């Protein structure tokens, strides 16, 4: 799948990332943006270690896609400090 540019608003900052649209949101936040506070535990959305907040709602980022982060406000554990 071809990479696409997405603009993600994370912790109040805009980041442009060039990723495959089906890439896991957890990986995009950790590897492309460099915010490593979000951890992957189970990879199935059961444990909650990868929880991010999208527009104020908790989501398991291991099940979300990077492209789904465009147009919403994402808050990571780093953004709660």
C-alpha positions as CSV (number, residue, x, y, z in Angstrom):
1,X,0.0,0.0,0.0
2,X,1.3,3.5,-0.9
3,X,2.3,5.8,1.9
4,X,0.2,8.9,2.5
5,X,0.8,12.2,4.3
6,X,-1.4,12.6,7.4
7,X,-1.4,15.6,9.8
8,X,-2.0,14.4,13.4
9,X,-2.6,16.8,16.3
10,X,-1.0,15.2,19.2
11,X,-0.8,16.9,22.6
12,X,-1.6,20.2,21.1
13,X,1.1,20.0,18.3
14,X,0.7,19.2,14.6
15,X,2.8,16.5,13.1
16,X,3.0,15.5,9.5
17,X,3.7,11.9,9.0
18,X,4.2,9.8,5.8
19,X,2.9,6.4,6.5
20,X,0.8,3.6,5.1
21,X,-2.9,4.3,5.9
22,X,-3.3,0.9,7.4
23,X,-0.4,1.3,9.8
24,X,-1.2,0.9,13.5
25,X,-1.8,4.2,15.3
26,X,0.3,3.0,18.2
27,X,3.3,2.5,15.9
28,X,2.8,5.9,14.2
29,X,2.8,7.7,17.6
30,X,5.8,5.8,18.9
31,X,8.0,5.5,15.8
32,X,7.1,8.4,13.6
33,X,6.3,11.1,16.2
34,X,8.7,9.7,18.9
35,X,6.3,9.7,21.9
36,X,7.2,6.4,23.6
37,X,5.0,6.6,26.7
38,X,2.3,4.6,24.9
39,X,3.1,1.0,25.4
40,X,1.9,-2.1,23.6
41,X,0.9,-4.9,25.9
42,X,-1.4,-7.5,24.4
43,X,-1.9,-6.2,20.8
44,X,-5.6,-7.1,21.0
45,X,-7.1,-4.1,22.8
46,X,-7.7,-5.9,26.0
47,X,-5.0,-4.7,28.4
48,X,-5.2,-0.9,27.9
49,X,-1.5,-0.3,27.9
50,X,-1.7,1.5,24.5
51,X,-4.6,3.8,25.5
52,X,-4.7,7.2,23.8
53,X,-7.5,9.8,24.0
54,X,-9.0,10.9,20.7
55,X,-11.3,13.9,21.1
56,X,-11.4,13.1,24.8
57,X,-12.5,9.5,24.4
58,X,-10.2,6.6,25.4
59,X,-9.2,4.3,22.5
60,X,-6.8,1.4,22.2
61,X,-4.2,2.5,19.8
62,X,-3.1,-1.0,18.9
63,X,-6.4,-1.5,17.1
64,X,-6.6,2.0,15.5
65,X,-5.0,3.0,12.2
66,X,-2.7,6.0,11.7
67,X,-5.0,7.6,9.2
68,X,-7.8,7.6,11.7
69,X,-5.9,10.1,13.8
70,X,-6.3,12.8,11.2
71,X,-8.8,15.5,12.1
72,X,-9.0,14.6,15.8
73,X,-7.2,15.7,18.9
74,X,-5.0,13.0,20.2
75,X,-3.7,13.0,23.8
76,X,-1.0,10.6,24.9
77,X,0.3,9.9,28.4
78,X,3.0,12.6,27.8
79,X,0.2,15.1,27.2
80,X,-1.4,14.5,30.6
81,X,1.7,15.7,32.5
